[in-house]
Each structure stands twice: as C-alpha cells, then as structure tokens.
Amino acid sequence: MTAYLDSGSAEPLHPAARDTFLAALDQGYADPRRLHRPGRNARLLLDNARAVVAESLGVRPDEVTFTASGTEAVHRGLLGLHRARSRVSDGIVHSAVEHSAVLHAAAWASGETLAAPVDHEGRVLADELIAAASGAAVVAVQSANHEVGTTQPVAEVAARLEGVPLFMDACASAGRLDLPTGWAAAAASAHKWGGPAGVGVLLVRKGVRWTSPFPRDERVDERASGFENVPAALAAAAALQAVVAEREETAARQTALVDRVRAAVAAIPDTDVVGDPVGRLPHLVTFSFLYVDGEALVHALDRRGFAVASGSACTASTLEPSHVLAAMGALTHGNVRLSLGRDASADEVERLLAVLPDAVAEIRADVRP
C-alpha cells in the first residue's frame, strides 16, 4: 500500500466531510434562492456552512463566500481589491514566492507588477516590500508558503502599509494555523484541509472596498457566481471544524515528524533542506539533491511505495524550475516536497527515510560520469 505523503496538494477526505456530504445530498439539492421548502432547506444548510467556516477561521459569517476552487477565491479576492482601487493606482506588489494563482492574476490585471525579494528561508523582506508598496493598488503576501512551508510576516506588513489593502493567500495554512491579522481579503481551499475538491473560500473583511472583477450573478452571495454546491460547502465546513478541533495534537505530532525528516535528510551528502526550520507549517518539508532529477526521484519513491511531490505543486508537470526555490536562491532541481496528512505515522516516515538514500544514490549513479 502506498504511503500518501502529498497532502500539501490535497488532503484525503476527512470522515466528517464524507458523512456530512452524503447526508446533505438529500437536503441541499435545491436552489437556495427559492422560497419553497426545498429552497429554504438548501439556504439553511448554506448559511450553516458559512457560519461554521466563519467560527473556525475567526471571521464574521458575512465575510465568508464559497467559490468553485481555491484558485477562484484567490482571483476574486486579489482582483476585487484591485478593481476597487484601480482609479487610484494600477500597481500590484507581491512577494516573489506567491502561488502561481496570484502571479497570473496580478499579471492579468495590472500592467505594473513588482515581486518583492525573500531571504534564503523564503520569508519576504518586509522593508523592501513596504518600500515598493508606496502608491500600489494592492499588496499580496501569503500566510505560509505552499512549497517550503515558511510562514510570512503578514501582520507586520499589514500594520506598516499606509492605505494599501493586503490580499492574503491562506490556502496552505487555513485550518492548520490561526489566520494572521491585518488582511483585507483572503483565500482558502477546502481540499487542503480534508474537505471536498471544488470548494474555495473567499474572505472579505467588513467595510473593505471590494468590487467584483467578473460579471455579476444574482445568487445568494453577490461576491460569487454560479449555482452553489450546497452539500460540498457543508462538507467543507464540517471538515474544517473537525481539523481545527484536532489541530493542536495533529500539529505537535507532525512537527516532530518533520523535524525527524529534516535531520535525517540533511545527513545525505549534497542535499539542501530548505525553508525555515521553526517558523513554518507543521506538516511540510522540502529538500533538494544535487545531481538528481526531481521527476526521476518521485518515480523512484513511487515504485518503493511513497507518494511525494517535486517542485511547485502547480508547475512540476511543466518541468519548469520552481520560481519559489529560485527566488530563495535554493537548489531548483532534484527537489522533493514531503507533506504529511493527518494520519501520517512515524512508521511511514521511518520507512521513507530508510529507502531515500539508496534511491538518491541510484539516480546519481546513472547521471554521474
């Protein structure tokens, strides 16, 4: 049986989500805008899902919008802030290690984008970002990096911005860590915390200037468009509630396992273990091997019964170097991203560490003269 160690891409469905989704299929099928009983039932379920997500993330229910994906939540959040201020400025400033969803949205919306540099651990240089943000329409800083796990100084940056709203991509951290303060809009993705795929969460703070960047739709929530997937939204909320309740114990266990991985992998010659060893997501670690092809290593570990990722979660299939690792000045090839699920065990980690040196040596033997 394959040990699944790629929860940074998608966490397996939480049992709470599965049970809730199946139960909601019989009650949440109708249009929640309709006034008949089935419609009112669907609206009640949707409102309940919104309230549970709000409580779990520490926001108001009217600040929560369900979207069709985390990517859509990123696009709506960032572009909505930008459109509301486009008469003031067109510029968008973001950290150099933002998810590709942020980079593509910024390039699509603005003729003037600027990537603020990061240090070797992947943390944005706050002074340089603040200096670049003067006169910008929006600043984008993620809560934690999706590839290397390093947390970002969102609250510090937001406190120092003068009249410029901050967009925060929280897809990697929502449910795992408390959301930092100071952001104007944020995005999260349900399948990252064990909810169903196809559910994103857009958060827009009360009183923030936000204008829909896309054609409006006459739905329950004016910040979204399209028919609401009520059962999936309710399942996402149930998973988030369960994950937050379990978070302290899960984070402590995962942190210890990742510390074990970092120490063991660092002992392999010509290896770069990247990201902050302390200020990071509890479940994720990335490392790179000199003289190793990342794709070949993923296949080698897959044959040995381990599912891991390589490079960027969104660009690995294109064989393009990770822009995150490049911005950090880290080794961009021979990369493996290990992300532990809620059920990952010490035995799985030890078995991986037992086979990893041989897998690396095998690939290096094929490429070295």
Secondary structure in CASP SS format (residue, H / E / C, confidence):
PFRMAT SS
TARGET T0000
AUTHOR 0000-0000-0000
METHOD secondary structure of the structure
MODEL  1
M C 1.00
T C 1.00
A E 1.00
Y E 1.00
L C 1.00
D E 1.00
S C 1.00
G C 1.00
S C 1.00
A C 1.00
E C 1.00
P C 1.00
L C 1.00
H C 1.00
P H 1.00
A H 1.00
A H 1.00
R H 1.00
D H 1.00
T H 1.00
F H 1.00
L H 1.00
A H 1.00
A H 1.00
L C 1.00
D C 1.00
Q C 1.00
G C 1.00
Y C 1.00
A C 1.00
D C 1.00
P C 1.00
R C 1.00
R C 1.00
L C 1.00
H C 1.00
R H 1.00
P H 1.00
G H 1.00
R H 1.00
N H 1.00
A H 1.00
R H 1.00
L H 1.00
L H 1.00
L H 1.00
D H 1.00
N H 1.00
A H 1.00
R H 1.00
A H 1.00
V H 1.00
V H 1.00
A H 1.00
E H 1.00
S H 1.00
L H 1.00
G C 1.00
V C 1.00
R C 1.00
P H 1.00
D H 1.00
E H 1.00
V E 1.00
T E 1.00
F E 1.00
T E 1.00
A C 1.00
S C 1.00
G H 1.00
T H 1.00
E H 1.00
A H 1.00
V H 1.00
H H 1.00
R H 1.00
G H 1.00
L H 1.00
L H 1.00
G H 1.00
L H 1.00
H H 1.00
R H 1.00
A H 1.00
R C 1.00
S C 1.00
R C 1.00
V C 1.00
S C 1.00
D C 1.00
G C 1.00
I E 1.00
V E 1.00
H E 1.00
S E 1.00
A C 1.00
V C 1.00
E C 1.00
H C 1.00
S H 1.00
A H 1.00
V H 1.00
L H 1.00
H H 1.00
A H 1.00
A H 1.00
A H 1.00
W H 1.00
A H 1.00
S C 1.00
G C 1.00
E C 1.00
T E 1.00
L E 1.00
A E 1.00
A E 1.00
P C 1.00
V E 1.00
D C 1.00
H C 1.00
E C 1.00
G C 1.00
R C 1.00
V E 1.00
L C 1.00
A H 1.00
D H 1.00
E H 1.00
L H 1.00
I H 1.00
A H 1.00
A H 1.00
A H 1.00
S C 1.00
G C 1.00
A C 1.00
A C 1.00
V E 1.00
V E 1.00
A E 1.00
V C 1.00
Q C 1.00
S C 1.00
A E 1.00
N C 1.00
H C 1.00
E C 1.00
V C 1.00
G C 1.00
T E 1.00
T E 1.00
Q C 1.00
P C 1.00
V H 1.00
A H 1.00
E H 1.00
V H 1.00
A H 1.00
A H 1.00
R H 1.00
L C 1.00
E C 1.00
G C 1.00
V C 1.00
P C 1.00
L E 1.00
F E 1.00
M E 1.00
D E 1.00
A C 1.00
C C 1.00
A C 1.00
S C 1.00
A E 1.00
G C 1.00
R C 1.00
L E 1.00
D C 1.00
L C 1.00
P C 1.00
T C 1.00
G C 1.00
W C 1.00
A C 1.00
A E 1.00
A E 1.00
A E 1.00
A E 1.00
S E 1.00
A H 1.00
H H 1.00
K H 1.00
W C 1.00
G C 1.00
G C 1.00
P C 1.00
A C 1.00
G C 1.00
V C 1.00
G E 1.00
V E 1.00
L E 1.00
L E 1.00
V E 1.00
R C 1.00
K C 1.00
G C 1.00
V C 1.00
R C 1.00
W C 1.00
T C 1.00
S C 1.00
P C 1.00
F C 1.00
P C 1.00
R C 1.00
D C 1.00
E C 1.00
R C 1.00
V C 1.00
D C 1.00
E C 1.00
R C 1.00
A C 1.00
S C 1.00
G C 1.00
F C 1.00
E C 1.00
N C 1.00
V H 1.00
P H 1.00
A H 1.00
A H 1.00
L H 1.00
A H 1.00
A H 1.00
A H 1.00
A H 1.00
A H 1.00
L H 1.00
Q H 1.00
A H 1.00
V H 1.00
V H 1.00
A H 1.00
E H 1.00
R H 1.00
E H 1.00
E H 1.00
T H 1.00
A H 1.00
A H 1.00
R H 1.00
Q H 1.00
T H 1.00
A H 1.00
L H 1.00
V H 1.00
D H 1.00
R H 1.00
V H 1.00
R H 1.00
A H 1.00
A H 1.00
V H 1.00
A H 1.00
A C 1.00
I C 1.00
P C 1.00
D C 1.00
T E 1.00
D E 1.00
V E 1.00
V E 1.00
G C 1.00
D C 1.00
P C 1.00
V C 1.00
G C 1.00
R E 1.00
L C 1.00
P C 1.00
H C 1.00
L E 1.00
V E 1.00
T E 1.00
F E 1.00
S E 1.00
F E 1.00
L C 1.00
Y C 1.00
V C 1.00
D C 1.00
G H 1.00
E H 1.00
A H 1.00
L H 1.00
V H 1.00
H H 1.00
A H 1.00
L H 1.00
D H 1.00
R H 1.00
R C 1.00
G C 1.00
F E 1.00
A E 1.00
V C 1.00
A E 1.00
S C 1.00
G C 1.00
S C 1.00
A C 1.00
C C 1.00
T C 1.00
A H 1.00
S H 1.00
T H 1.00
L C 1.00
E C 1.00
P C 1.00
S C 1.00
H H 1.00
V H 1.00
L H 1.00
A H 1.00
A H 1.00
M H 1.00
G C 1.00
A C 1.00
L C 1.00
T C 1.00
H C 1.00
G C 1.00
N E 1.00
V E 1.00
R E 1.00
L E 1.00
S E 1.00
L C 1.00
G C 1.00
R C 1.00
D C 1.00
A C 1.00
S C 1.00
A H 1.00
D H 1.00
E H 1.00
V H 1.00
E H 1.00
R H 1.00
L H 1.00
L H 1.00
A H 1.00
V H 1.00
L H 1.00
P H 1.00
D H 1.00
A H 1.00
V H 1.00
A H 1.00
E H 1.00
I H 1.00
R H 1.00
A H 1.00
D H 1.00
V H 1.00
R C 1.00
P C 1.00
END
